[in-house]
Amino acid sequence: MAATNNTRKEYTNGELTIVWKPEKCVHAGVCVKTLPKVYDPKRKPWIQAENASTEALKSQIETCPSGALSYFKNT
């Protein structure tokens, strides 16, 4: 049985943490088109959560077609 890749990367703006699971990503580009100041695949790190409000991030993440992006509120 093949091992599954459970890679996950986290990026925070202080209030909210974005979780990205690269193996689920279908590269539809919805994130980049919606919030280009946050998501830039040419930049390292490619997600800069501090460049948008928490509400804008939540709204965009909820439109991710693959489910590769999710979030949790920091306590």
Helices and strands as residue ranges (DSSP letters): E 9-12, E 16-20, G 22-24, H 30-34, G 49-51, H 54-61, E 69-73
